[in-house]
Amino acid sequence: MNNNTEASPDTKPSENENQNNEIQEIKEFGTTNLPQEESNIHCLSIIGQVEGHILLPPHNKTTKYEHVIPQLVAIEESKQIEGLLLVLNTVGGDVEAGLAISEMIASLSKPSVSIVLGGGHSIGVPMAVSADYSFIASSATMTIHPIRLNGMVIGVPQTYEYFNKMQERVVKFVCGHSKITKESFKQLMLKTGELANDVGVVLFGEEAVQTGLIDAVGGLSDAIAKLRELIDAKKAEDNQGGVIQ
């Protein structure tokens, strides 16, 4: 009677198999697996056009506000996440959706840092300044212009009042969360001569900082370093507040 038993094969993939799978992913999809590491920072990206109450065509690159809002609630509730990194490369989009996202970011109890890469245009401006500290890449741009409505507009005094109130909401938010004055922001918004078919202005990285709209010119490493600094400062403040005198 043979008592020898065969050893069960090792079910874990070998190092060679992992390397082969990684090479295959690079060839097929142009991607590779990143090492899984726990982080106390959540990265939220606003890419393309901000989609609000009206569906945009399927070929448009969009960020849907109904996808962003639950993420912000989860960030606020999470015990693991201690800070938010907001990455923007957007042409703008729905005003109400953009303002809703901006208000939620501004009301987070956790530190937040934004960085504009490529562009932070139109309603992307309030979102950029909604964080506790904002960066912009030196090559990035921000377009500031008055609110516009697509589709049929009824030419009555009430329409003008509606435009005015919507515009004031944007101006009040931007000026309340940045160093730019209301007069300077409105002046940029109504400037003529820079945009071919519209009033407004395009600001490059350094210009956005000089006007007081954005806090600093910087890249990804700068934004993460600043966010970690804010997280450490909040921890120290919380610990100090918890000490019983």
C-alpha positions in Angstrom: 0.0 0.0 0.0 1.5 3.3 -1.1 1.1 6.0 1.6 2.9 8.7 -0.4 0.6 11.6 -1.2 1.1 14.1 -3.9 1.6 17.7 -2.7 -1.2 20.1 -3.8 -0.1 22.5 -6.5 0.7 26.1 -5.4 -2.4 28.1 -6.4 -0.5 31.5 -6.1 0.7 32.9 -9.4 4.5 32.9 -9.7 6.6 36.0 -10.2 7.1 35.1 -13.9 3.3 34.8 -14.4 2.8 38.2 -12.8 5.4 39.7 -15.0 3.8 38.1 -18.1 0.4 39.4 -17.2 1.8 42.9 -16.7 3.5 42.8 -20.1 0.3 41.6 -21.7 -1.7 44.5 -20.1 0.9 47.0 -21.4 0.7 45.5 -24.9 -3.1 45.3 -25.1 -4.3 48.3 -23.1 -1.3 50.5 -22.5 -1.7 50.2 -18.8 0.0 48.5 -15.9 -1.0 47.7 -12.4 0.1 50.2 -9.7 1.2 48.9 -6.3 -1.7 48.8 -3.9 -0.9 51.1 -1.0 -3.2 52.6 1.5 -3.6 56.4 1.4 -5.3 58.9 3.5 -5.8 61.2 0.4 -8.7 60.9 -2.0 -8.2 62.1 -5.6 -11.3 63.6 -7.3 -11.0 64.6 -10.9 -13.2 67.0 -12.8 -12.5 66.2 -16.4 -14.1 67.5 -19.7 -17.5 69.1 -19.4 -19.6 69.2 -16.2 -22.9 67.5 -16.9 -25.9 68.7 -14.9 -29.6 68.3 -15.5 -29.3 67.8 -19.2 -27.6 64.8 -20.8 -24.7 65.7 -23.1 -24.0 63.8 -26.4 -22.2 60.5 -25.8 -19.1 61.6 -27.7 -18.5 64.4 -25.1 -16.0 63.8 -22.3 -18.1 64.6 -19.2 -18.0 64.6 -15.4 -21.5 63.9 -14.1 -22.4 65.8 -10.9 -24.6 62.9 -9.7 -21.4 60.8 -9.6 -19.3 63.5 -7.8 -21.7 64.4 -5.0 -21.9 60.8 -3.5 -18.1 60.7 -3.5 -17.9 64.0 -1.5 -20.4 62.6 1.0 -18.3 59.4 1.3 -15.1 61.5 1.8 -16.7 63.5 4.6 -18.0 60.3 6.3 -14.8 58.2 5.8 -12.5 57.6 8.8 -9.6 56.6 6.6 -9.7 59.6 4.2 -8.2 62.7 5.8 -7.8 65.0 2.8 -9.1 65.7 -0.7 -7.0 66.4 -3.8 -9.2 68.0 -6.6 -7.7 67.7 -10.1 -9.3 69.9 -12.7 -9.0 69.9 -16.5 -12.5 71.2 -17.5 -14.0 73.4 -20.1 -16.9 74.3 -17.8 -20.5 73.2 -18.1 -23.7 73.3 -16.1 -23.6 76.3 -13.8 -25.9 74.9 -11.1 -24.1 71.6 -11.0 -20.7 73.3 -10.9 -21.8 75.5 -8.0 -23.3 72.5 -6.1 -20.0 70.7 -6.4 -18.1 73.8 -5.3 -20.3 74.4 -2.3 -19.9 70.8 -1.1 -16.1 70.9 -1.5 -16.0 74.3 0.4 -18.1 72.9 3.2 -15.9 69.7 3.8 -14.5 69.5 7.3 -11.4 67.9 5.9 -8.5 69.7 4.2 -8.7 70.1 0.5 -6.3 71.2 -2.2 -7.1 71.8 -5.9 -4.8 71.8 -8.9 -5.7 73.1 -12.4 -4.0 71.2 -15.2 -4.6 72.1 -18.8 -7.6 74.3 -18.1 -10.1 75.3 -15.5 -12.6 77.3 -17.6 -16.0 78.9 -16.9 -17.7 77.1 -14.0 -14.4 75.4 -13.4 -13.2 78.6 -11.7 -15.5 78.3 -8.7 -14.5 74.6 -8.3 -10.8 75.5 -8.4 -11.2 78.1 -5.6 -13.5 76.0 -3.5 -10.6 74.1 -2.0 -8.6 75.4 1.1 -5.6 76.0 -1.2 -5.3 76.1 -5.0 -2.5 75.5 -7.5 -2.3 76.0 -11.2 0.2 74.6 -13.6 2.3 77.3 -15.4 1.0 76.1 -18.8 -2.7 75.9 -17.7 -5.3 78.5 -18.5 -8.6 79.7 -16.9 -11.3 81.5 -18.9 -13.5 84.0 -17.1 -16.7 85.2 -18.8 -20.3 86.0 -18.0 -22.9 83.3 -17.7 -24.5 82.2 -20.9 -27.6 80.1 -21.6 -28.1 77.7 -24.4 -31.3 77.4 -26.3 -34.2 79.8 -26.5 -34.1 82.9 -24.3 -37.3 84.9 -23.6 -36.6 88.6 -24.0 -38.3 89.9 -20.9 -37.1 91.9 -17.9 -37.4 88.7 -15.7 -34.8 87.0 -17.9 -32.3 89.8 -17.3 -32.9 89.6 -13.5 -32.4 85.8 -13.6 -29.1 86.3 -15.4 -28.0 88.9 -12.9 -28.8 86.7 -9.9 -27.1 83.7 -11.4 -24.0 85.8 -12.2 -24.0 87.2 -8.6 -24.0 83.7 -7.2 -20.8 82.9 -9.1 -19.1 86.2 -8.4 -19.9 86.0 -4.7 -18.6 82.4 -4.4 -15.4 83.0 -6.3 -14.5 86.2 -4.4 -15.5 84.7 -1.1 -13.1 81.7 -1.6 -10.1 83.5 -3.2 -8.1 86.7 -2.8 -9.5 88.5 -5.9 -11.8 91.4 -5.3 -15.3 91.6 -6.7 -14.4 94.6 -8.8 -11.4 93.0 -10.4 -13.3 89.7 -11.1 -16.1 91.6 -12.8 -13.7 93.7 -14.8 -12.0 90.5 -16.1 -15.4 88.9 -16.8 -16.6 91.8 -19.0 -13.3 92.6 -20.7 -13.4 92.9 -24.5 -10.8 92.3 -27.1 -9.3 89.0 -25.9 -12.0 86.5 -27.0 -13.1 86.5 -30.6 -16.9 85.9 -30.1 -17.4 86.7 -26.5 -16.5 89.0 -23.6 -14.1 87.8 -20.9 -10.5 86.9 -20.5 -8.1 84.0 -20.6 -5.6 83.8 -17.7 -2.4 81.7 -17.8 -0.9 80.2 -14.7 1.1 83.1 -13.4 -1.6 85.6 -14.3 -4.2 83.7 -12.3 -2.0 83.9 -9.3 -1.2 87.6 -9.8 -4.9 88.5 -9.8 -5.4 86.6 -6.5 -7.7 84.0 -8.1 -5.4 81.1 -7.5 -2.9 80.7 -4.5 0.2 79.4 -6.3 1.8 78.0 -9.4 2.8 74.4 -8.9 2.5 70.8 -9.9 1.3 67.5 -8.5 4.1 67.1 -5.9 3.4 70.7 -4.7 -0.3 70.0 -4.3 0.2 66.7 -2.4 2.9 68.3 -0.1 0.5 71.2 0.7 -2.4 68.8 1.4 -0.3 66.7 3.7 0.8 69.9 5.5 -2.9 70.9 5.9 -3.7 67.4 7.2 -1.0 67.5 9.8 -2.0 71.0 10.9 -5.6 69.8 11.3 -4.5 66.8 13.4 -2.5 69.1 15.6 -5.4 71.4 16.0 -7.8 68.6 16.8 -5.4 67.1 19.4 -4.9 70.4 21.0 -8.7 71.0 21.2 -9.1 67.6 22.8 -6.8 68.3 25.7 -8.7 68.9 28.9 -7.3 71.9 30.8 
